[in-house]
Amino acid sequence: MGTPVQGWEGNIGSAPEFKEFPNGNKEPRRLLRLNVYFDNSVPDGNGAYEDKGGFWANVEWWHKDAESYARLYQKGMRVTVSGRAVMDRWENSEGQFEALKIQASRIGMLPHRITAVTVAPSQGSQQANRPPVQRAPDQADYPTDPDELF
C-alpha cells in the first residue's frame, strides 16, 4: 500500500511534467510529475548544515488542476510533499528496476528564493486587488538556530 509521507521537504530538480490521460466519457485524468531531491540537512557544529542521506524521488500528483500547477512549479523551487511512498518497479530491455516514488496527496510551495507572489481573488470575492509582494524576506530575517524556530 505504501508508507505515509508527511511534510517531506525538498527541491524540484527538473522542469515539472504534465500528462493527461483519457478517461472514457469522463473528464481526462491529469498528472503532475516532479523529480524532487529530499535532503536531510543536519547541523555540522560550525553554524552550517550538511546533507546526510538525502535522496531523489519522483513525485506524482493526480489532480484536476495539474496543468496549472505544472506552469507554477519550477526547477529549484523548495516544496513540501505529503502522500504515500511506494516502490515503483518496471522492466525494460536493460533489465528490472525499482525506485522510490511518492504518490502525493498535497504539494506545498515553500518561500525559499521566491521574490514575488500574486494571489488571484477567490471566485465570487469582491476583494480589491493587492499588489504583489515585491521582496521576500532575506535569510537574515529568520533565525538559523533550530531552537529559535518555535
Residue pairs with C-beta under 8 A, 6 or more apart in sequence:
1 84
1 86
2 84
2 85
2 86
2 103
3 84
3 85
3 86
4 83
4 84
4 85
5 81
5 82
5 83
5 84
5 85
5 102
6 82
7 80
7 81
7 82
8 38
8 80
8 81
8 82
8 102
9 38
9 39
9 78
9 79
9 80
9 81
9 110
10 36
10 37
10 38
10 39
10 54
10 78
10 79
10 81
11 36
11 37
11 39
11 76
11 77
11 78
11 79
12 34
12 35
12 36
12 73
12 74
12 75
12 76
12 77
12 79
13 35
13 36
13 37
13 56
13 75
14 35
14 75
15 74
15 75
16 32
16 33
16 34
16 69
16 70
16 73
16 74
17 32
17 33
17 34
17 70
18 30
18 31
18 32
18 33
18 66
18 67
18 70
19 30
19 31
19 33
20 28
20 29
20 30
20 31
20 66
20 67
21 28
21 29
21 30
21 31
22 28
23 29
27 64
29 62
30 62
30 63
30 64
30 65
30 66
30 67
31 60
31 61
31 62
31 66
32 60
32 61
32 63
32 66
32 69
32 70
32 73
32 107
33 58
33 59
33 60
33 61
34 58
34 59
34 61
34 73
34 79
34 107
35 56
35 57
35 58
35 59
36 56
36 57
36 58
36 59
36 79
36 81
36 102
37 54
37 55
37 56
38 54
38 55
38 56
38 57
38 81
39 51
39 54
40 51
40 52
40 53
40 54
41 49
41 50
41 51
41 52
42 49
42 50
42 52
43 49
43 50
43 146
44 50
47 144
55 100
57 85
57 99
57 100
57 101
57 102
58 88
58 99
58 101
58 102
59 81
59 83
59 101
59 102
59 104
59 107
60 101
60 102
60 103
60 104
61 69
61 83
61 104
61 105
61 107
63 69
69 107
72 109
73 79
73 107
73 109
76 113
77 109
77 110
77 112
77 113
77 114
78 109
78 110
78 111
78 112
78 113
79 107
79 108
79 109
79 110
80 107
80 108
80 110
81 102
81 104
81 106
81 107
81 108
82 104
82 105
82 106
83 102
83 103
83 104
83 105
83 106
84 102
84 103
84 105
85 100
85 101
85 102
85 103
86 100
86 101
86 102
86 103
87 98
87 99
87 100
87 101
88 98
88 99
88 100
88 101
89 96
89 97
89 98
90 96
90 97
90 98
91 97
111 136
111 137
113 136
114 136
115 134
115 135
115 136
116 132
116 133
116 134
116 136
117 132
117 133
118 132
119 130
121 127
121 129
143 149
